Amino acid sequence: MVAEEPSGIQARMPESPVSERPARAWSGGLGLAGGLALVVAGAVLATNSTGGAGKFAAALIVLGVLVLAGLTAVSPGQARVVSLFGRYTGTVRDTGLRWVNPFTKRRRVSTRIRNHETAVLKVNDADGNPIEMAAVVVWQVADTAQAVYAVDDFVQFVAIQTETAVRHIAGNYPYDARHDEHLSLRQNAEEITSQLSEEITARVASAGVHVIESRITRLSYAAEIAQAMLRRQQADAVVAARTRLVEGAVGMVRMALDNLADQGIVDLDEERKAAMVSNLLVVLCSDHATQPVVNTGTLYQ
């Protein structure tokens, strides 16, 4: 199986040697009744007979025990992977008491929905900054045969592949984007989460695991650079706010000059316009309340 990762790098996972199919299983009630009947009949025959009949009674008891050994109980949210002498013969998913070949090996596999939360991973983002990141993945076994035979331990496999995907995603994107057209871990959580789910799905598909959802549960700068990055974020926020404030102030000054000229309220030369622009920008861009000064003379005094 070849699955393309979000960054364009391909995660090459080998195909599973088997895939799930139903196993031959019958009602466990019939097996239980038949096994008990054989054991009881053998016991009664052994008690009331001697000689050759005793060997027949022993054979009935052994046969009854074999029949009872084929009984297997399947609970909701579980399955039984059945193999005979090392060969996979099928999976029992029907709940209740079932009967299968008593010589088979039956391995219990949970098909319930599970959560796996990674430890807090310390990785470098695309800019080389150390960050701390953790994620949780919700998954379920979809193919029990692949889960048992494709990997040694499918639970551990999911844990390791999830951690690998988190590290890979974290290394492909910066924590903060300096430009809006670039994705970042902090500003584009939905897009990053979607790509994380796709990558985890591609990595664990060969183990018969279906990823339902994945989410980033923690994202922060590492402790050694957290204060410096906080100051940088604050500086960026101040610059952005000042830029927006100046743009608005310039627009208001332009509107005031245009209205004065259109309505003919006052005729200002270039020098007075410059003085008015300076005064308005000081009033509009100042962090503190300004003190008005009343001019009782002319514009030029």
N, C-alpha and C positions, 0 to 999 in steps of 0.2 A: 504494500500500500504506500502510495506517495501522496502526501498531503502538503499543499503549499502554505507556508506560514505567512503571517501578515506582512513581514518585511521583505518577502520575495524569496527568502531562503527556504529550502525544502527540508522538512523533517522526514527522513526515510525510515519508515517502520516496516519490518518484514511482515508478510501476510501470515495470518494464523494457520496452523496446520489443520485445524478442524473448525467446524461451525456447528451450532446447536441444532439438534433434531430430537423429536419425541422418542422416548424409550418405550419399549414394550412393557406395559404394566397392567395388572388386572386388579379387580376389586379386592381389597384386603380382607373383607368380611368372609369371602369364600375361602381364602387361604387360611384364615384363622380357624374357621370351623373345620376345614379338612385336616389341618395339622393337629388340632386338639382331638379330633375323632381318631386319627391314626395312633396318637400317643395313648389315649384311653383304651382303645381296642388292644394294642400291644400289651399294655399293663394288665388288662383283664385276662388275656390269653396266657400271659406268663404266669399269672397267679393260679390259674385253674388247669394248667397242663404241664407236662414234663417231656423230656426227650427232644425229638425233632421239632415239636411244636414250640419249644422254648426259643429255638433259633429263629423261627418265623416271627415270634412275638418281639424278639430283639430287633429284627429287621423293620417291623412296623414302627417301633419306637424311634429308631434312627431316622426312618423316612419322615415320620411326623415332625421330628426336630428340624430336619432339613426344610420341610415346608414352612415351619414357623420362622426359620432363619431368613426366609425370603420376604417377610413382612417389613415394611418401612413406613414410618409416619411422616407426612409432609405437612408442615404448618403453613398458614398464610404468610406470604412474604419470604418463603424459602423454596428451594428446589434441591433435587438430588441428581448429581451427575453420576451416571452409572457406567462402569467399565468392567469388562470381562477379560481377565488375564492380560491386563495392560492395554486392551483395545477399547476405545470409547464406543459405547453402544447407544447412548441417548441420554436425555434428561427428563426426569419426572417433575412436572410442575403442578399436576392436579393435587389439590389438597386432600387430606384425609389419610386413611389407612390404605396403602397400596401393596401389591405383591409383585415382586420381580424375581428373576432367577436368583436362587439363594447363593450361587457361587460368585456372584458379581460383587464388586466393591462400590459402595454408594457414598459419595462425598457430599456433605451438606454445603450449600452455597446460599448466602442471603441475597435476596433480590430487593430488599427494602431500600428506600432512599437514604443516602448517607451524606453527612457533612464532613469536609476536611478543611481545617484552617491551618495555613502554613505558620511557621514561626516568623517572628519579625526578622526579615532578611536585610542585611546591610549590603547595598550594591551601589554601583556608580551609574548615574544617568548618562544621557548622550553627551552632556557637557563635561563629564568627568567629576561631577559633584557627588559626594557620598550621601546617599539617602537611605531611609529606612522604609521598607515596604512589606506589607502582608496582604494575603488574599484568602478568601474562603470559596470553596467549590462544592456545589451540590451535585452528586452523581449517583448512578444506579447501575447495577450489572444488567446488561441487556442480553448478552450471549454468555451463558454459563460455561459452555465448552471452551470458548476462547479465554475466559477468565481463569480457568483451571489449567489448561494445557499450553496457552501461548506465553505465559509468564510464570515465574516461580511463585510470586506472592502479589496478587493483583492489588491488594490494599496498599502495600508498600510501593508498588509501581505507580499508582495514582499519586501518592504523596510526593515521590521523587520527581515525576514528570510535571506536577503542578508547580513545585519549587523551581524547576528548570524554566518553565514558561514565564513565571513571574520575573526571574532574573533576566530572561531574554527581552521581555517587553520593557522592563525598566531601563535596560541599556540602550534601547533604540530611540527613546524619546527624552527630551529634557524635562526637568521638573517644572520649570516656568519657560514659556515661549517668549522670546524677545520680539517676535512678529506674529500678528494675528493669523497669518496664513499657515503657520506651522502648528502641528499638534503638540500638546504638552500633557504631562501626567496630571497636573493640577487643574488646568482649565478644561480639558476634554475628557472628563471621567467616563462618559457614556461610550465614546468611541474607543477609548483604551480598553474598557471592560469588554466590549464586543470583540475586539481583537484578541484579548486574553482568553475568552471563551473559545474562540475558533482555534487558537493554538493548542489549548489543553485538549480539546476534542480530537484534533489531529494526532496528538501524541499518545492518547490512551485508547484510540479506536481499535487498535490491534489486540487489545486485551479484553475486548467485548464490553467496554464500559461506555455508558452514555452520559454525557455531561448535560445536566439540566440548566445550571446557572453558575456563574462565577462573579464574585464582587471583590473589589479592593477594599480591605477593611482598615488599612493604615497606610498613610503616605505622609512623610515628613522628612526634613533635612536631618542628617546625622547630628548628634549633639555637638561635635567639635566645630561645625560651621553654622549651626542654627542661628546664633546671635548675629553673625556677619550677614547671613542671608536675610534675616529679618530687617536689619538696617537697610539693606539694598532694596527690599520690597517697599519699605517705608519711603525711601528716597524716590523710587519709581512712582509711587502713589502721589507724592508731593509734586513731582514734575508734571505728571499727567493732570493733576488738579489745577496747577498754575497755568498750564497750556490751555486748558478749557476755559479758565477764567479770563485769560488775556484775549482769547478769540471772541468771547462774548462781549468783553469791554470794548474791543475795537469795533465790533458791529454796532454797539449802542452809540459810540461816539460818531460813527459814520451816519447813523440814522438821525442823530441830533443835528449835525451840520446840514444834512440834506433838508430836513424839515425847516430849519431856520432860513435857508436859502430859498426854498420853494414858497414859503409864506411871506417872505420879505419882512420879517420881524426886525432884523438888524443886518447891516452890511458890514462884514468882517473882512479885513485884509488878511494877507497870509500870516503876518506876525501875530495878529489876534487869534486867528484860527489855531496856530501852533500853541499859543498859551492856553486856549480853551481845551485843546486836545490833551495837553499835559495835565491840566487840572482835573479833567474828567477821568483820565486813566489813573491818577493818584487816588481819586475818590473810589473808583470802581474796583481797583486791584489791591487796595490797602487791606491789611489784616485787622486794623483797628478803626474805630469810628473817627472820622475826620472832623475838624473844627471849622465851621464856615466863617469866612471873612466877608463882611459887607463892604462893597466899594461905594463910597458916597460921592466920588468924583466921576470923571469920565473913564472911558475904557483905557485911555493912555496915561492915567495918573494912578 
